[in-house]
């Protein structure tokens, strides 16, 4: 699983947002605001990490237990897939 081309993560005025560029902007208008956990998951996917690797990172970075981190990553990835962000 990987992010589709054309979606970029940016920090704007203290907020983390995802915007579409190029061809992706023809089908997606606007932006998505991410919290710190969403940003970490997005960056993990962009780096080619697996869901398990991302969940492990979250346990270290956010002081959350492994099962909660895995559940959060799975839900986020499913939502991203439904919305067309994943290839």
C-alpha positions in Angstrom: 0.0 0.0 0.0 1.3 3.4 -0.8 0.0 7.0 -1.1 -1.2 8.0 -4.5 0.9 10.6 -6.3 -0.3 14.2 -6.1 -1.2 14.4 -2.4 1.2 16.3 -0.2 1.5 17.0 3.5 2.3 20.5 4.5 2.5 22.5 7.7 0.5 25.8 7.2 0.1 28.3 10.0 0.8 25.7 12.7 -1.7 23.2 11.2 -0.8 20.0 9.3 -2.8 19.7 6.1 -3.0 17.4 3.0 -3.6 19.1 -0.3 -3.9 17.7 -3.8 -1.6 18.8 -6.6 -1.4 18.2 -10.3 -3.9 15.5 -11.6 -5.0 14.7 -8.1 -6.5 18.2 -7.8 -8.9 17.5 -10.7 -10.7 15.0 -8.4 -10.1 16.3 -4.9 -10.8 19.9 -4.0 -9.9 21.4 -0.6 -7.6 20.1 2.1 -7.6 17.7 5.0 -6.4 18.8 8.4 -4.5 16.1 10.4 -3.8 15.9 14.1 -0.3 14.7 15.3 -1.3 11.1 15.1 -2.7 11.4 11.6 0.5 13.2 10.5 2.6 10.4 11.9 0.6 7.8 10.1 0.7 9.7 6.8 4.5 10.1 7.1 4.9 6.4 7.9 2.9 5.5 4.8 4.9 8.0 2.7 8.1 6.3 4.0 6.8 2.9 2.9 6.3 1.5 6.3 3.8 -1.2 7.1 0.8 -0.7 9.4 2.6 -2.7 12.1 5.7 -0.6 11.8 3.6 2.6 12.0 1.7 1.3 15.0 5.0 0.5 16.7 6.2 4.0 16.1 3.0 5.4 17.6 3.5 3.4 20.8 6.9 5.1 21.2 6.0 8.6 20.1 2.6 9.0 21.8 2.7 6.7 24.8 -0.2 4.5 23.6 -0.5 0.7 23.9 0.2 -1.5 20.9 -3.4 -2.7 20.4 -4.8 0.9 20.5 -2.1 2.1 18.1 -2.8 -0.8 15.7 -6.5 -0.1 15.8 -6.0 3.6 15.1 -3.6 2.9 12.2 -6.0 0.3 10.7 -9.0 2.7 10.9 -7.0 5.6 9.5 -5.7 3.5 6.6 -9.2 2.2 5.8 -10.6 5.7 5.7 -7.7 6.9 3.5 -8.4 3.9 1.1 -12.1 4.7 1.0 -11.4 8.3 0.2 -9.0 7.4 -2.7 -5.7 8.4 -1.2 -4.0 5.0 -1.5 -2.8 3.2 -4.6 
